[in-house]
Amino acid sequence: MPKRRYLHLSDVQRSELDRIRRVDPKPYMRERAAALLRIANGESAHAVARSGVLKPRSPDVLYRWLDRYEAEGVAGLRIRPGRGRKPAFSP
């Protein structure tokens, strides 16, 4: 059986994630912050993924968010440059 993942946040980290969840202009950042806060409050990442924050996700997606947050902090939650669909025609 896989080991359950926990997220321990300091008061500063918790307030930063809560601020992002409430007022960040990017919807994906609000979703990721809300998911991490739910994990920090004791819910399993698998349950958060299935019940959906914005929409249901694969549990592996939440584990990646968790890994990136633990390694890089809030900067790890942002979409990295170069991701997504490339233009069909070069300018």
DSSP file (Angstrom, degrees, kcal/mol; ACC not computed):
  #  RESIDUE AA STRUCTURE BP1 BP2  ACC     N-H-->O    O-->H-N    N-H-->O    O-->H-N    TCO  KAPPA ALPHA  PHI   PSI    X-CA   Y-CA   Z-CA
    1    1 A M              0   0    0      0, 0.0     3,-0.1     0, 0.0     0, 0.0   0.000 360.0 360.0 360.0 131.7    0.0    0.0    0.0
    2    2 A P        -     0   0    0      0, 0.0     2,-0.2     0, 0.0     0, 0.0  -0.283 360.0-105.1 -65.2 148.9    1.5    3.4   -0.9
    3    3 A K        -     0   0    0      1,-0.1     2,-0.2     0, 0.0     0, 0.0  -0.541  36.9-113.0 -74.3 136.6    2.5    5.7    1.8
    4    4 A R        -     0   0    0     -2,-0.2     2,-0.4    -3,-0.1    -1,-0.1  -0.485  29.2-130.4 -72.4 137.6    0.1    8.7    2.4
    5    5 A R        -     0   0    0     -2,-0.2     2,-0.3     2,-0.0    40,-0.3  -0.716  22.9-168.3 -92.0 138.0    1.5   12.1    1.5
    6    6 A Y        -     0   0    0     -2,-0.4     2,-0.5    38,-0.1    34,-0.1  -0.882  12.1-150.9-120.6 155.0    1.3   15.0    4.0
    7    7 A L        -     0   0    0     32,-0.4     2,-0.6    -2,-0.3    35,-0.1  -0.971   9.1-164.3-128.0 115.2    2.0   18.6    3.5
    8    8 A H        -     0   0    0     -2,-0.5     2,-0.4    33,-0.0    33,-0.1  -0.890  13.1-170.3-102.2 120.8    3.1   20.6    6.6
    9    9 A L        -     0   0    0     -2,-0.6     2,-0.1    31,-0.2    -2,-0.0  -0.874  17.7-134.1-114.3 141.9    2.8   24.3    6.1
   10   10 A S     >  -     0   0    0     -2,-0.4     4,-2.6     1,-0.1     5,-0.2  -0.362  38.2-101.6 -77.0 170.7    4.1   27.2    8.3
   11   11 A D  H  > S+     0   0    0      1,-0.2     4,-2.3     2,-0.2     5,-0.2   0.878 124.7  51.1 -62.5 -36.7    1.8   30.0    9.0
   12   12 A V  H  > S+     0   0    0      2,-0.2     4,-2.2     1,-0.2    -1,-0.2   0.929 111.4  46.4 -66.5 -45.3    3.5   32.2    6.4
   13   13 A Q  H  > S+     0   0    0      2,-0.2     4,-2.6     1,-0.2     5,-0.2   0.911 112.8  50.5 -63.4 -42.1    3.1   29.4    3.7
   14   14 A R  H  X S+     0   0    0     -4,-2.6     4,-2.3     1,-0.2    -2,-0.2   0.920 111.8  46.6 -63.5 -43.8   -0.5   28.8    4.6
   15   15 A S  H  X S+     0   0    0     -4,-2.3     4,-2.2     2,-0.2    -1,-0.2   0.865 111.8  52.0 -68.2 -33.9   -1.4   32.5    4.4
   16   16 A E  H  X S+     0   0    0     -4,-2.2     4,-2.2     2,-0.2    -2,-0.2   0.933 112.0  45.2 -65.9 -45.2    0.4   32.8    1.1
   17   17 A L  H  X S+     0   0    0     -4,-2.6     4,-2.6     1,-0.2    -2,-0.2   0.882 112.5  52.2 -64.7 -37.4   -1.5   29.9   -0.4
   18   18 A D  H  X S+     0   0    0     -4,-2.3     4,-1.6    -5,-0.2    -1,-0.2   0.900 109.1  49.4 -65.9 -39.8   -4.7   31.2    1.0
   19   19 A R  H  X S+     0   0    0     -4,-2.2     4,-2.8     2,-0.2     5,-0.4   0.916 112.2  48.3 -63.4 -43.0   -4.1   34.6   -0.6
   20   20 A I  H  X S+     0   0    0     -4,-2.2     4,-1.7     1,-0.2    -2,-0.2   0.918 109.6  53.2 -62.4 -43.3   -3.3   32.9   -3.9
   21   21 A R  H  < S+     0   0    0     -4,-2.6    -1,-0.2     1,-0.2    -2,-0.2   0.841 117.6  37.7 -60.7 -34.2   -6.5   30.8   -3.6
   22   22 A R  H  < S+     0   0    0     -4,-1.6    -2,-0.2    -5,-0.1    -1,-0.2   0.883 132.3  11.9 -86.7 -40.8   -8.6   34.0   -3.1
   23   23 A V  H  < S+     0   0    0     -4,-2.8    -3,-0.2    -5,-0.1    -2,-0.2   0.433  77.8 126.2-128.6   1.4   -7.1   36.7   -5.4
   24   24 A D     <  -     0   0    0     -4,-1.7     6,-0.1    -5,-0.4    -4,-0.0  -0.408  55.0-138.0 -65.2 138.7   -4.6   35.3   -7.9
   25   25 A P  S    S+     0   0    0      0, 0.0    -1,-0.1     0, 0.0    -5,-0.0   0.718  84.2  80.1 -70.6 -19.0   -5.6   36.4  -11.5
   26   26 A K    >>  -     0   0    0      1,-0.1     4,-1.7     2,-0.0     3,-0.5  -0.790  69.0-153.4 -92.3 120.4   -4.8   33.0  -12.9
   27   27 A P  H 3> S+     0   0    0      0, 0.0     4,-2.3     0, 0.0     5,-0.2   0.859  95.0  57.3 -59.9 -35.4   -7.5   30.3  -12.3
   28   28 A Y  H 3> S+     0   0    0      1,-0.2     4,-2.2     2,-0.2     5,-0.2   0.854 105.7  50.7 -66.7 -31.8   -5.0   27.5  -12.5
   29   29 A M  H <> S+     0   0    0     -3,-0.5     4,-2.4     2,-0.2    -1,-0.2   0.889 109.6  50.2 -70.5 -38.8   -3.0   29.0   -9.6
   30   30 A R  H  X S+     0   0    0     -4,-1.7     4,-2.2     2,-0.2    -2,-0.2   0.907 112.0  48.5 -63.3 -41.1   -6.2   29.4   -7.5
   31   31 A E  H  X S+     0   0    0     -4,-2.3     4,-2.3     2,-0.2    -2,-0.2   0.929 112.8  46.7 -64.8 -45.8   -7.1   25.8   -8.2
   32   32 A R  H  X S+     0   0    0     -4,-2.2     4,-2.3     1,-0.2    -2,-0.2   0.902 112.7  49.3 -65.6 -41.6   -3.6   24.5   -7.3
   33   33 A A  H  X S+     0   0    0     -4,-2.4     4,-2.2     1,-0.2    -1,-0.2   0.912 111.3  49.9 -63.9 -42.0   -3.4   26.6   -4.1
   34   34 A A  H  X S+     0   0    0     -4,-2.2     4,-2.0    -5,-0.2    -2,-0.2   0.900 110.5  50.3 -63.4 -40.7   -6.8   25.3   -3.0
   35   35 A A  H  X S+     0   0    0     -4,-2.3     4,-2.0     1,-0.2    -2,-0.2   0.922 111.0  48.2 -64.1 -44.0   -5.8   21.7   -3.6
   36   36 A L  H  X S+     0   0    0     -4,-2.3     4,-2.5     1,-0.2    -1,-0.2   0.879 109.6  52.7 -65.7 -37.0   -2.6   22.1   -1.6
   37   37 A L  H  X S+     0   0    0     -4,-2.2     4,-1.5     2,-0.2    -1,-0.2   0.894 108.1  51.0 -64.6 -38.6   -4.5   23.7    1.3
   38   38 A R  H  <>S+     0   0    0     -4,-2.0     5,-1.9     2,-0.2    -2,-0.2   0.894 111.0  48.3 -65.5 -38.5   -7.0   20.8    1.4
   39   39 A I  H ><5S+     0   0    0     -4,-2.0     3,-1.6     1,-0.2   -32,-0.4   0.907 110.2  51.8 -65.9 -41.1   -4.1   18.4    1.5
   40   40 A A  H 3<5S+     0   0    0     -4,-2.5    -1,-0.2     1,-0.3    -2,-0.2   0.784 102.8  60.5 -65.7 -26.4   -2.5   20.4    4.3
   41   41 A N  T 3<5S-     0   0    0     -4,-1.5    -1,-0.3    -5,-0.2    -2,-0.2   0.432 130.2 -91.2 -81.9   1.3   -5.8   20.3    6.2
   42   42 A G  T < 5S+     0   0    0     -3,-1.6    -3,-0.2     1,-0.4     2,-0.2   0.371  82.5 131.6 111.3  -5.3   -5.5   16.5    6.3
   43   43 A E      < -     0   0    0     -5,-1.9    -1,-0.4     1,-0.1     2,-0.2  -0.499  61.5-109.0 -76.1 150.0   -7.4   15.3    3.2
   44   44 A S     >  -     0   0    0     -2,-0.2     4,-2.3     1,-0.1     5,-0.2  -0.508  18.6-125.2 -76.5 149.4   -5.6   12.7    1.0
   45   45 A A  H  > S+     0   0    0    -40,-0.3     4,-2.4     1,-0.2     5,-0.2   0.861 112.3  56.0 -61.5 -35.3   -4.3   13.9   -2.3
   46   46 A H  H  > S+     0   0    0      2,-0.2     4,-2.1     1,-0.2    -1,-0.2   0.923 108.1  46.6 -63.2 -44.4   -6.2   11.0   -4.0
   47   47 A A  H  > S+     0   0    0      2,-0.2     4,-2.5     1,-0.2     5,-0.3   0.893 112.2  50.4 -66.2 -39.5   -9.5   12.2   -2.4
   48   48 A V  H  X S+     0   0    0     -4,-2.3     4,-1.5     1,-0.2    -1,-0.2   0.909 110.7  50.3 -64.1 -40.6   -8.8   15.8   -3.4
   49   49 A A  H  < S+     0   0    0     -4,-2.4     8,-2.5    -5,-0.2    -2,-0.2   0.908 114.2  43.7 -64.0 -42.0   -8.1   14.8   -7.0
   50   50 A R  H  < S+     0   0    0     -4,-2.1    -2,-0.2     6,-0.2    -1,-0.2   0.882 114.3  47.0 -74.8 -39.2  -11.3   12.7   -7.3
   51   51 A S  H  < S-     0   0    0     -4,-2.5    -1,-0.2    -5,-0.2    -2,-0.2   0.766 108.3-138.1 -75.8 -22.2  -13.6   15.2   -5.7
   52   52 A G     <  -     0   0    0     -4,-1.5    -3,-0.1    -5,-0.3    -2,-0.1   0.533  21.8-145.1  79.5 134.9  -12.1   17.9   -7.8
   53   53 A V  S    S-     0   0    0      2,-0.8    -4,-0.1    -4,-0.1   -21,-0.0   0.853 102.8  -8.8 -92.6 -60.8  -11.2   21.4   -6.9
   54   54 A L  S    S-     0   0    0      1,-0.6   -26,-0.0   -26,-0.1   -23,-0.0   0.767 146.5 -17.0 -99.0 -43.5  -12.1   23.0  -10.2
   55   55 A K  S    S-     0   0    0     -6,-0.0    -2,-0.8     0, 0.0    -1,-0.6  -0.967  89.3 -76.4-153.0 158.0  -12.6   19.7  -12.0
   56   56 A P        -     0   0    0      0, 0.0     2,-0.3     0, 0.0    -6,-0.2  -0.304  53.2-172.0 -60.5 141.0  -11.7   16.1  -11.2
   57   57 A R        -     0   0    0     -8,-2.5    -5,-0.1    -9,-0.1     3,-0.0  -0.829  31.6 -91.8-127.9 164.4   -8.0   15.3  -11.9
   58   58 A S    >>  -     0   0    0     -2,-0.3     4,-1.1     1,-0.1     3,-1.1  -0.578  36.3-124.7 -71.1 140.7   -5.8   12.3  -11.9
   59   59 A P  H 3> S+     0   0    0      0, 0.0     4,-2.2     0, 0.0     5,-0.2   0.838 110.3  64.2 -57.8 -31.3   -4.2   11.7   -8.5
   60   60 A D  H 3> S+     0   0    0      1,-0.2     4,-1.9     2,-0.2     5,-0.1   0.844  96.9  56.9 -61.3 -32.5   -0.8   11.8  -10.3
   61   61 A V  H <> S+     0   0    0     -3,-1.1     4,-2.2     2,-0.2    -1,-0.2   0.932 108.0  46.2 -64.0 -45.6   -1.4   15.4  -11.2
   62   62 A L  H  X S+     0   0    0     -4,-1.1     4,-2.6     1,-0.2    -2,-0.2   0.874 109.5  54.3 -66.2 -36.2   -1.9   16.4   -7.6
   63   63 A Y  H  X S+     0   0    0     -4,-2.2     4,-2.5     2,-0.2    -1,-0.2   0.878 108.4  50.1 -64.6 -35.8    1.2   14.5   -6.6
   64   64 A R  H  X S+     0   0    0     -4,-1.9     4,-2.7     2,-0.2     5,-0.2   0.916 110.4  49.2 -66.8 -42.6    3.2   16.4   -9.2
   65   65 A W  H  X S+     0   0    0     -4,-2.2     4,-2.4     1,-0.2    -2,-0.2   0.925 112.6  48.7 -59.5 -43.4    1.8   19.7   -7.9
   66   66 A L  H  X S+     0   0    0     -4,-2.6     4,-2.4     2,-0.2    -2,-0.2   0.920 111.9  48.2 -63.4 -45.5    2.8   18.6   -4.4
   67   67 A D  H  X S+     0   0    0     -4,-2.5     4,-1.9     1,-0.2    -2,-0.2   0.926 113.6  47.0 -60.4 -46.1    6.3   17.6   -5.4
   68   68 A R  H  X S+     0   0    0     -4,-2.7     4,-2.9     1,-0.2     5,-0.4   0.876 112.1  50.1 -67.5 -36.8    6.9   20.9   -7.3
   69   69 A Y  H  X S+     0   0    0     -4,-2.4     4,-2.1    -5,-0.2    -1,-0.2   0.922 111.5  48.2 -66.4 -43.0    5.5   22.9   -4.4
   70   70 A E  H  < S+     0   0    0     -4,-2.4    -2,-0.2    -5,-0.2    -1,-0.2   0.849 119.4  39.8 -65.4 -33.3    7.8   21.1   -1.9
   71   71 A A  H  < S+     0   0    0     -4,-1.9    -2,-0.2    -5,-0.2    -1,-0.2   0.880 135.5  12.3 -82.7 -40.1   10.8   21.6   -4.1
   72   72 A E  H >< S-     0   0    0     -4,-2.9     3,-0.7     1,-0.3    -3,-0.2   0.483  89.6-137.5-121.7  -5.8   10.3   25.1   -5.4
   73   73 A G  G >< S-     0   0    0     -4,-2.1     3,-1.3    -5,-0.4     4,-0.3  -0.493  70.6 -19.7  78.1-152.8    7.6   26.8   -3.4
   74   74 A V  G >> S+     0   0    0      1,-0.3     3,-1.8     2,-0.2     4,-0.6   0.833 133.0  65.6 -61.8 -33.9    4.9   28.9   -5.1
   75   75 A A  G X4 S+     0   0    0     -3,-0.7     3,-0.8     1,-0.3    -1,-0.3   0.810  93.3  62.3 -59.2 -29.1    7.1   29.3   -8.2
   76   76 A G  G <4 S+     0   0    0     -3,-1.3    -1,-0.3     1,-0.2    -2,-0.2   0.638  94.9  61.3 -71.4 -14.3    6.8   25.6   -8.8
   77   77 A L  G <4 S+     0   0    0     -3,-1.8    -1,-0.2    -4,-0.3    -2,-0.2   0.678  84.3  96.3 -85.4 -18.0    3.0   25.9   -9.2
   78   78 A R  S << S-     0   0    0     -3,-0.8     2,-0.3    -4,-0.6    -3,-0.0  -0.384  87.0-103.8 -72.5 150.2    3.3   28.2  -12.2
   79   79 A I        -     0   0    0     -2,-0.1    -1,-0.1     1,-0.1    -2,-0.1  -0.595  42.8-124.1 -71.9 130.7    3.0   26.8  -15.8
   80   80 A R    >   -     0   0    0     -2,-0.3     3,-1.4     1,-0.1    -1,-0.1  -0.450  27.3 -95.1 -80.1 149.2    6.5   26.8  -17.2
   81   81 A P  T 3  S+     0   0    0      0, 0.0    -1,-0.1     0, 0.0     3,-0.1  -0.290 108.6  35.6 -60.0 145.2    7.4   28.6  -20.4
   82   82 A G  T 3  S+     0   0    0      1,-0.4     2,-0.2    -3,-0.1    -2,-0.0   0.360  87.1 123.9  93.2  -5.7    7.3   26.4  -23.5
   83   83 A R    <   +     0   0    0     -3,-1.4    -1,-0.4     2,-0.0     2,-0.1  -0.525  51.3  31.7 -84.1 154.6    4.4   24.3  -22.3
   84   84 A G  S    S-     0   0    0     -2,-0.2     2,-0.1    -3,-0.1     0, 0.0  -0.333 101.0 -20.1  97.9-176.6    1.3   24.0  -24.5
   85   85 A R        -     0   0    0     -2,-0.1    -3,-0.1     1,-0.1     3,-0.1  -0.423  60.7-134.6 -72.2 137.9    0.4   24.0  -28.1
   86   86 A K        -     0   0    0     -2,-0.1    -1,-0.1     1,-0.1    -2,-0.0  -0.584  33.9 -88.3 -89.0 154.3    3.0   25.5  -30.5
   87   87 A P        -     0   0    0      0, 0.0    -1,-0.1     0, 0.0     3,-0.1  -0.310  26.7-137.5 -62.9 145.3    1.9   27.8  -33.3
   88   88 A A  S    S+     0   0    0      1,-0.2     2,-0.4    -3,-0.1    -2,-0.0   0.832  89.4  31.3 -72.2 -33.1    1.0   26.2  -36.6
   89   89 A F  S    S-     0   0    0      2,-0.0    -1,-0.2     0, 0.0     0, 0.0  -0.976  82.8-125.0-127.9 139.3    2.9   28.8  -38.7
   90   90 A S              0   0    0     -2,-0.4    -2,-0.0     1,-0.1     0, 0.0  -0.587 360.0 360.0 -80.7 146.9    6.0   30.7  -37.7
   91   91 A P              0   0    0      0, 0.0    -1,-0.1     0, 0.0    -2,-0.0   0.495 360.0 360.0 -69.1 360.0    5.7   34.4  -38.0
